[in-house]
Amino acid sequence: MQSLEIGAAYVRVSTDDQTELSPDAQVRVILDAAKADGYLIPEDFIFVEKKGISGRKADNRPEFQRMIALAKSQSPAPFKRLYVWKFSRFARNQEESVFYKSILRKKCCVEIKSVSEPIMEGMFGRLIESIIEWFDEYYSINLSGEVLRGMTEKALRNGYQSVPPLGYQAAGEGKPFIIDPERIGMAEYIFTAYHDGKDMTAIAREMNRRGWITKRGNPFERRTVARILSNRFYIGEVNWNGITFQGAHPLQKAITDVFEENQQRIAQETYFVNRRQVSSCRHWLSGLLTCYLCGATLSVTRSNNPKKRPDYFQCWKYAKGFHPRSCSISVKKAEICVLNSLKHVLDTGDVDFEYIPKNSGKMIAEGALIESALSRNAVKEQRVREAYENGIDSLAEYKVNKERLKAERDHLEHELQKLSCREPDTPPEQQKALLLDGIRSVYNLVSDPEVDYEVKGNSLRRIVKSITVNRETTTLDFHYFI
């Protein structure tokens, strides 16, 4: 009996095709087609994008990128054929389609088959495939252009088409919005409470205490309150995509009387004028510290006056007004606790941990990412050496950079070795030995002031699942895993 070949499936639902099959239906049809062709598609090799993901940009499709990474992770690729429902599910941008298909076909030796658009093999089949791609891209561009033109014309004719703000309901057919009697009181409370001196976080916290929720069914937060307070729809202005007109919707006097005074206060608020900068890694503990009350992560807050109040971590749900009780810890104290915990484990060998085996598909993808990081590390080492040889860096600078990159390389190699040892039947003694080796490597990195936050954070996440901050018992609970 002939063994089955291994295949893969990529599934994405179009946001504008009313006749599109559901993800489950696409998977079912693809599996049937693959079986008829003599291919087996493992569950780990079925890549399904979340609903609403556009096909215009490949960078915005995480499952697509994971599928490409898996195909490139070894030679030949772990699957021989990729199945899609339509070629347009693969991409609606011909430039990207050609690029990624070339990677799969030439570098990974992977065939690509559309189950609903069968074409013949050879150059003529490739020509037909290119024509289909041209039509798909034209349809996508033309559709978005037609929709935008129609909506622009509607706005120029003073038509209402945006989402109604809190306290209003859509009347349909572009007619002025009408007041929602059940929710207009919530909007009035926001404006009047802010005018009376309450800050945005306190308003959100009070609204959540009363059991009020947003139109999408979520709790209120400071950002939600800020958007409502700044929305000029409440004084009659309707704005859509830069087109503004004076609307005909009814207004609430309690809101219009205080609106402009509220804007003056908003302009003076420091958190509205000096917005914090967003960074991929504001601190190496970002995302690891969790609140003992609600399980949410603690976000770092930089102090404007470190002498009066140092930098600290605070539960983001409390900061946004989602729950009433604070859960904070200073950055310095959190760093000391983490380092002490790691050192205590290394000194005593006493640690409870969770062993989490990974499926083969994810292990291969993770291994590919680590190998990619090792390649980047090698390039950095080469550049550091060249900078020293060309007289750009001093010997002292070269030694510091060399040691930092070596520590990073050692850690990545250790993680790659751990992947090869993660088998379901790994003995507990070996699991613990691997964890202790990982903790020792991580401790050396996070205790080194020359290592940047991103490297520290990524290394710590390899061995620590979460750290629960308990304000009542003044303790930090560490959850290790391997």
C-alpha positions as CSV (number, residue, x, y, z in Angstrom):
1,M,0.0,0.0,0.0
2,Q,1.4,3.4,-1.0
3,S,2.0,5.8,1.9
4,L,0.3,9.2,1.8
5,E,2.3,12.4,1.1
6,I,2.1,15.3,3.7
7,G,0.3,18.4,2.7
8,A,-0.8,21.7,4.3
9,A,-3.9,24.0,4.1
10,Y,-4.1,27.7,4.3
11,V,-7.6,29.2,4.9
12,R,-8.7,32.8,4.9
13,V,-12.3,34.1,4.6
14,S,-12.8,37.1,2.3
15,T,-14.4,40.1,3.9
16,D,-16.3,41.2,0.7
17,D,-17.3,37.9,-0.9
18,Q,-20.9,37.0,0.0
19,T,-20.6,33.6,-1.5
20,E,-17.5,32.7,0.4
21,L,-17.4,29.4,2.2
22,S,-16.9,29.5,6.0
23,P,-13.5,28.5,7.4
24,D,-14.8,25.1,8.5
25,A,-16.3,24.5,5.0
26,Q,-13.1,25.4,3.3
27,V,-11.1,23.0,5.5
28,R,-13.6,20.2,4.8
29,V,-13.4,20.7,1.1
30,I,-9.6,21.0,1.1
31,L,-9.2,17.8,3.2
32,D,-11.5,15.9,0.8
33,A,-9.5,17.1,-2.2
34,A,-6.2,16.3,-0.5
35,K,-7.3,12.8,0.4
36,A,-8.4,12.2,-3.2
37,D,-4.9,13.3,-4.4
38,G,-3.2,11.0,-1.9
39,Y,-2.2,13.6,0.6
40,L,-2.6,13.7,4.4
41,I,-2.9,17.1,6.1
42,P,-2.0,17.0,9.8
43,E,-3.9,19.2,12.1
44,D,-0.7,21.2,12.9
45,F,-0.4,22.0,9.2
46,I,-3.9,23.6,8.9
47,F,-3.4,27.4,9.0
48,V,-6.6,29.4,9.5
49,E,-6.6,33.2,9.7
50,K,-9.0,34.9,12.1
51,K,-12.2,36.3,10.6
52,G,-11.7,39.7,9.0
53,I,-8.0,39.4,8.1
54,S,-7.4,41.2,4.8
55,G,-5.4,39.5,2.0
56,R,-3.9,42.7,0.7
57,K,-0.8,42.6,3.0
58,A,1.0,39.4,3.9
59,D,2.7,41.0,6.9
60,N,-0.7,41.4,8.6
61,R,-1.5,37.7,8.4
62,P,0.1,35.8,11.3
63,E,-1.0,32.3,10.2
64,F,0.3,33.0,6.7
65,Q,3.7,34.0,8.1
66,R,3.8,31.0,10.4
67,M,3.1,28.7,7.4
68,I,5.9,30.3,5.4
69,A,8.3,30.0,8.3
70,L,7.4,26.3,8.7
71,A,8.0,25.7,5.0
72,K,11.4,27.3,5.2
73,S,12.4,25.6,8.5
74,Q,13.9,22.6,6.8
75,S,14.9,21.3,3.4
76,P,12.8,19.9,1.9
77,A,9.8,21.5,3.5
78,P,7.8,19.4,6.0
79,F,4.9,19.4,3.6
80,K,4.9,18.8,-0.1
81,R,1.8,20.6,-1.3
82,L,-0.2,23.6,0.0
83,Y,-3.9,23.6,-0.6
84,V,-6.1,26.8,-0.8
85,W,-9.8,27.2,-1.5
86,K,-9.0,29.9,-4.1
87,F,-5.8,31.6,-5.3
88,S,-7.2,34.9,-3.9
89,R,-7.1,33.3,-0.4
90,F,-3.3,33.0,-0.8
91,A,-2.9,36.7,-1.7
92,R,-4.8,39.6,-3.4
93,N,-1.6,41.5,-4.0
94,Q,0.1,40.1,-7.1
95,E,3.6,41.3,-6.2
96,E,3.4,39.5,-2.8
97,S,1.8,36.5,-4.4
98,V,4.6,36.0,-6.9
99,F,7.2,36.6,-4.2
100,Y,5.8,34.0,-1.7
101,K,4.9,31.5,-4.3
102,S,8.4,31.7,-5.6
103,I,9.7,30.9,-2.1
104,L,7.5,27.9,-1.7
105,R,8.0,26.5,-5.2
106,K,11.7,27.2,-5.8
107,K,13.3,27.2,-2.3
108,C,10.9,24.8,-0.5
109,C,9.8,22.6,-3.3
110,V,6.2,23.0,-2.3
111,E,3.3,22.8,-4.9
112,I,0.4,25.2,-4.6
113,K,-3.1,24.0,-5.5
114,S,-6.5,25.8,-5.6
115,V,-9.3,23.3,-5.1
116,S,-11.9,25.5,-6.7
117,E,-9.8,26.7,-9.6
118,P,-8.1,23.6,-11.2
119,I,-5.5,24.4,-13.8
120,M,-3.2,22.3,-15.9
121,E,0.5,21.8,-15.2
122,G,3.2,23.6,-17.1
123,M,3.7,27.1,-18.4
124,F,0.2,27.5,-19.8
125,G,-1.2,26.6,-16.4
126,R,1.0,29.2,-14.7
127,L,-0.2,31.8,-17.3
128,I,-3.8,31.0,-16.3
129,E,-2.9,31.3,-12.6
130,S,-1.3,34.7,-13.3
131,I,-4.5,35.9,-15.1
132,I,-6.6,34.8,-12.1
133,E,-4.3,36.8,-9.8
134,W,-4.6,39.9,-12.0
135,F,-8.4,39.7,-11.9
136,D,-8.3,39.2,-8.1
137,E,-6.1,42.2,-7.5
138,Y,-8.1,44.3,-9.9
139,Y,-11.4,43.3,-8.2
140,S,-10.0,44.1,-4.7
141,I,-8.6,47.6,-5.7
142,N,-11.7,48.4,-7.8
143,L,-14.1,47.3,-5.0
144,S,-12.4,49.4,-2.3
145,G,-12.3,52.4,-4.7
146,E,-16.0,52.1,-5.5
147,V,-17.0,51.8,-1.8
148,L,-14.9,54.8,-0.9
149,R,-16.4,56.9,-3.7
150,G,-19.9,56.0,-2.6
151,M,-19.3,56.8,1.0
152,T,-17.6,60.1,0.1
153,E,-20.5,61.2,-2.0
154,K,-22.9,60.3,0.8
155,A,-20.9,62.4,3.3
156,L,-20.8,65.3,0.9
157,R,-24.6,65.1,0.8
158,N,-24.7,65.3,4.6
159,G,-25.4,61.6,5.0
160,Y,-24.9,59.9,8.4
161,Q,-22.8,56.7,8.0
162,S,-20.3,56.5,10.9
163,V,-20.9,54.4,14.0
164,P,-23.3,56.3,16.3
165,P,-21.6,57.5,19.5
166,L,-22.7,56.6,23.0
167,G,-26.3,57.8,23.5
168,Y,-27.4,57.8,19.9
169,Q,-28.9,55.2,17.5
170,A,-28.7,55.0,13.7
171,A,-31.9,55.8,11.8
172,G,-30.9,54.2,8.5
173,E,-30.6,55.4,4.9
174,G,-28.2,58.2,5.9
175,K,-30.8,60.0,8.1
176,P,-29.7,61.9,11.2
177,F,-29.1,59.7,14.2
178,I,-31.7,59.7,17.0
179,I,-31.2,59.8,20.7
180,D,-31.0,56.4,22.5
181,P,-33.1,57.0,25.6
182,E,-31.5,54.1,27.5
183,R,-27.9,55.3,27.1
184,I,-28.0,59.1,26.7
185,G,-27.9,59.4,30.5
186,M,-24.5,57.6,30.5
187,A,-23.0,60.2,28.1
188,E,-24.5,63.1,30.2
189,Y,-22.9,61.6,33.3
190,I,-19.4,61.5,31.6
191,F,-19.6,65.2,30.5
192,T,-21.1,66.6,33.7
193,A,-18.8,64.5,36.0
194,Y,-15.7,65.6,34.2
195,H,-16.9,69.2,34.3
196,D,-17.4,68.8,38.1
197,G,-13.7,67.9,38.5
198,K,-13.6,64.1,38.3
199,D,-10.7,62.6,36.2
200,M,-11.3,60.2,33.3
201,T,-10.1,57.1,35.2
202,A,-12.4,57.9,38.1
203,I,-15.3,58.3,35.8
204,A,-14.6,55.0,34.1
205,R,-14.3,53.3,37.4
206,E,-17.6,54.7,38.6
207,M,-19.4,53.7,35.4
208,N,-18.1,50.2,35.8
209,R,-19.2,50.1,39.4
210,R,-22.8,51.0,38.3
211,G,-22.7,48.1,35.8
212,W,-22.7,50.3,32.7
213,I,-21.0,48.9,29.6
214,T,-19.9,50.3,26.3
215,K,-21.9,49.8,23.0
216,R,-19.7,46.8,22.3
217,G,-20.4,45.3,25.6
218,N,-17.0,46.1,27.2
219,P,-16.2,47.8,30.5
220,F,-15.4,51.5,30.3
221,E,-11.8,52.6,30.5
222,R,-10.0,56.0,30.6
223,R,-9.4,55.9,26.8
224,T,-13.1,55.3,26.1
225,V,-14.1,58.3,28.3
226,A,-11.4,60.5,26.6
227,R,-12.8,59.7,23.1
228,I,-16.4,60.5,24.2
229,L,-15.4,63.8,25.8
230,S,-13.5,64.9,22.7
231,N,-16.3,63.8,20.2
232,R,-17.7,67.0,18.6
233,F,-20.7,65.1,17.5
234,Y,-22.3,66.0,20.8
235,I,-22.3,69.7,19.8
236,G,-23.7,69.0,16.3
237,E,-20.6,68.4,14.1
238,V,-20.6,65.3,12.0
239,N,-17.2,64.1,10.7
240,W,-16.4,61.3,8.3
241,N,-12.9,60.8,6.7
242,G,-12.1,64.5,6.9
243,I,-15.5,65.7,5.6
244,T,-17.3,67.8,8.3
245,F,-20.8,69.2,8.2
246,Q,-23.3,70.6,10.7
247,G,-25.7,67.8,11.5
248,A,-29.4,67.8,12.1
249,H,-29.4,65.3,15.0
250,P,-31.0,66.4,18.4
251,L,-28.6,67.6,21.1
252,Q,-28.6,67.4,24.9
253,K,-28.3,70.8,26.6
254,A,-26.6,69.2,29.6
255,I,-23.7,68.2,27.3
256,T,-23.5,71.3,25.0
257,D,-23.3,73.7,28.0
258,V,-20.1,72.1,29.3
259,F,-18.5,70.8,26.2
260,E,-16.1,73.7,25.4
261,E,-15.0,74.1,29.0
262,N,-14.2,70.4,29.1
263,Q,-12.0,70.8,26.0
264,Q,-10.0,73.5,27.8
265,R,-9.4,71.2,30.8
266,I,-8.5,68.3,28.5
267,A,-5.8,70.5,26.8
268,Q,-4.2,71.2,30.1
269,E,-4.1,67.6,31.3
270,T,-0.6,66.3,31.3
271,Y,-1.6,62.8,30.1
272,F,-3.4,64.3,27.2
273,V,-0.6,66.7,26.2
274,N,2.4,64.5,26.9
275,R,1.4,61.1,25.7
276,R,3.7,58.3,26.7
277,Q,5.8,56.8,24.0
278,V,4.9,53.3,23.0
279,S,7.7,50.8,22.9
280,S,7.9,47.1,22.1
281,C,9.7,46.6,25.4
282,R,9.4,49.4,28.0
283,H,10.9,47.1,30.7
284,W,12.2,43.6,30.6
285,L,9.5,42.5,33.1
286,S,6.7,44.0,30.9
287,G,4.0,41.4,30.3
288,L,5.2,39.0,33.0
289,L,3.9,40.6,36.2
290,T,0.2,39.9,36.8
291,C,-2.4,41.1,39.2
292,Y,-3.5,38.8,42.0
293,L,-7.0,40.3,41.9
294,C,-7.9,39.9,38.2
295,G,-5.0,38.2,36.5
296,A,-4.3,41.2,34.2
297,T,-0.7,42.2,33.4
298,L,1.0,45.1,35.2
299,S,2.2,47.9,33.0
300,V,5.2,50.1,33.8
301,T,4.7,53.8,34.5
302,R,7.6,56.2,34.3
303,S,7.6,58.9,37.0
304,N,8.0,62.6,36.2
305,N,9.6,63.0,39.6
306,P,11.7,59.9,40.6
307,K,12.6,61.5,44.0
308,K,9.0,61.9,45.0
309,R,7.8,58.7,43.5
310,P,9.9,56.1,41.7
311,D,9.0,54.2,38.5
312,Y,6.4,51.5,39.2
313,F,4.3,48.7,37.8
314,Q,0.5,49.0,38.1
315,C,-2.4,46.7,37.0
316,W,-3.6,48.1,33.7
317,K,-7.2,47.3,34.5
318,Y,-6.9,49.5,37.6
319,A,-5.2,52.2,35.7
320,K,-7.9,52.1,33.1
321,G,-10.7,52.1,35.7
322,F,-11.8,48.5,35.3
323,H,-11.6,47.6,39.0
324,P,-11.3,49.6,42.2
325,R,-8.3,48.1,44.0
326,S,-4.7,49.0,43.3
327,C,-2.0,46.4,42.7
328,S,1.4,48.1,42.2
329,I,5.0,47.5,42.9
330,S,8.1,49.7,42.3
331,V,10.3,48.8,39.4
332,K,13.4,48.6,41.6
333,K,11.7,46.3,44.1
334,A,10.3,44.0,41.3
335,E,13.8,43.7,39.7
336,I,15.4,42.8,43.1
337,C,12.7,40.2,43.8
338,V,13.2,38.5,40.4
339,L,16.9,38.4,40.7
340,N,16.7,37.0,44.2
341,S,14.2,34.3,43.1
342,L,16.5,33.2,40.2
343,K,19.5,33.1,42.5
344,H,17.7,31.2,45.2
345,V,16.7,28.5,42.7
346,L,20.3,28.2,41.5
347,D,21.7,28.1,45.0
348,T,19.2,25.5,46.3
349,G,17.9,23.7,43.2
350,D,14.5,23.9,44.9
351,V,11.9,24.8,42.2
352,D,8.4,23.6,41.2
353,F,7.7,24.0,37.5
354,E,5.3,23.0,34.7
355,Y,6.4,20.9,31.8
356,I,4.6,22.0,28.6
357,P,5.4,19.7,25.6
358,K,5.0,21.3,22.2
359,N,3.6,19.8,19.1
360,S,5.9,19.2,16.2
361,G,4.6,22.0,14.0
362,K,5.1,24.7,16.6
363,M,8.5,23.3,17.6
364,I,9.7,23.5,14.0
365,A,8.5,27.1,13.6
366,E,10.1,28.1,16.9
367,G,13.3,26.4,15.9
368,A,13.3,28.4,12.7
369,L,12.9,31.7,14.6
370,I,15.8,30.8,16.9
371,E,18.0,29.9,14.0
372,S,17.1,33.2,12.4
373,A,18.0,35.1,15.6
374,L,21.4,33.2,15.7
375,S,22.1,34.3,12.1
376,R,21.4,37.9,13.1
377,N,23.6,37.5,16.1
378,A,26.5,36.3,13.9
379,V,26.1,39.4,11.7
380,K,26.2,41.6,14.7
381,E,29.4,39.9,15.9
382,Q,31.0,40.4,12.5
383,R,30.1,44.1,12.5
384,V,31.4,44.6,16.1
385,R,34.7,43.0,15.0
386,E,34.9,45.2,11.9
387,A,34.2,48.3,14.0
388,Y,37.1,47.5,16.2
389,E,39.5,46.6,13.4
390,N,38.6,49.9,11.5
391,G,39.3,52.0,14.6
392,I,35.6,53.0,15.2
393,D,35.4,51.3,18.6
394,S,38.0,51.1,21.3
395,L,39.3,47.8,22.7
396,A,37.2,48.3,25.8
397,E,34.1,48.9,23.8
398,Y,34.8,45.9,21.6
399,K,35.2,43.6,24.7
400,V,31.9,44.8,26.2
401,N,30.0,44.3,22.9
402,K,31.7,40.9,22.3
403,E,30.7,39.6,25.7
404,R,27.1,40.8,25.4
405,L,26.7,39.2,22.0
406,K,28.3,36.0,23.2
407,A,25.9,35.8,26.1
408,E,23.0,36.3,23.7
409,R,24.3,33.6,21.4
410,D,24.9,31.1,24.3
411,H,21.3,31.7,25.4
412,L,19.9,31.1,21.9
413,E,21.9,28.0,21.4
414,H,20.7,26.7,24.8
415,E,17.1,27.3,23.7
416,L,17.7,25.5,20.4
417,Q,19.1,22.6,22.3
418,K,16.1,22.5,24.6
419,L,13.8,22.2,21.6
420,S,15.5,19.0,20.5
421,C,15.1,17.6,24.0
422,R,11.4,18.4,24.5
423,E,9.9,14.9,24.0
424,P,6.8,13.8,25.9
425,D,8.8,11.0,27.6
426,T,11.7,13.2,28.9
427,P,12.5,12.0,32.4
428,P,11.7,14.5,35.3
429,E,15.3,14.7,36.3
430,Q,16.3,15.8,32.8
431,Q,13.5,18.3,32.7
432,K,14.7,19.9,35.9
433,A,18.3,19.9,34.7
434,L,17.2,21.7,31.5
435,L,15.3,24.2,33.5
436,L,18.2,24.9,35.9
437,D,20.5,25.4,33.0
438,G,18.0,27.8,31.5
439,I,17.6,29.7,34.7
440,R,21.4,30.1,35.0
441,S,21.7,31.4,31.5
442,V,18.8,33.8,32.1
443,Y,20.2,35.0,35.4
444,N,23.5,35.9,33.8
445,L,21.7,38.0,31.1
446,V,19.2,39.9,33.3
447,S,21.8,40.7,35.9
448,D,24.1,42.2,33.3
449,P,23.4,46.0,33.0
450,E,24.9,46.1,29.5
451,V,22.2,43.7,28.1
452,D,19.3,45.6,26.6
453,Y,15.7,45.2,27.8
454,E,14.5,43.3,24.8
455,V,17.1,40.5,25.2
456,K,16.4,40.3,28.9
457,G,12.7,40.1,28.5
458,N,12.8,37.5,25.8
459,S,15.2,35.3,27.8
460,L,13.1,35.5,31.0
461,R,10.0,34.5,29.1
462,R,11.7,31.3,28.1
463,I,11.5,30.0,31.6
464,V,9.0,32.1,33.5
465,K,5.3,31.7,32.6
466,S,4.1,34.6,34.9
467,I,4.8,36.4,38.2
468,T,1.8,37.1,40.3
469,V,2.1,40.3,42.5
470,N,0.0,40.0,45.7
471,R,-0.4,43.3,47.5
472,E,-2.2,41.8,50.5
473,T,0.6,39.3,51.4
474,T,3.4,41.5,49.9
475,T,4.7,38.5,47.9
476,L,5.6,37.6,44.3
477,D,4.6,34.1,43.1
478,F,6.8,32.7,40.3
479,H,5.5,30.2,37.8
480,Y,8.3,28.5,35.9
481,F,7.9,26.2,32.9
482,I,10.0,24.3,30.5
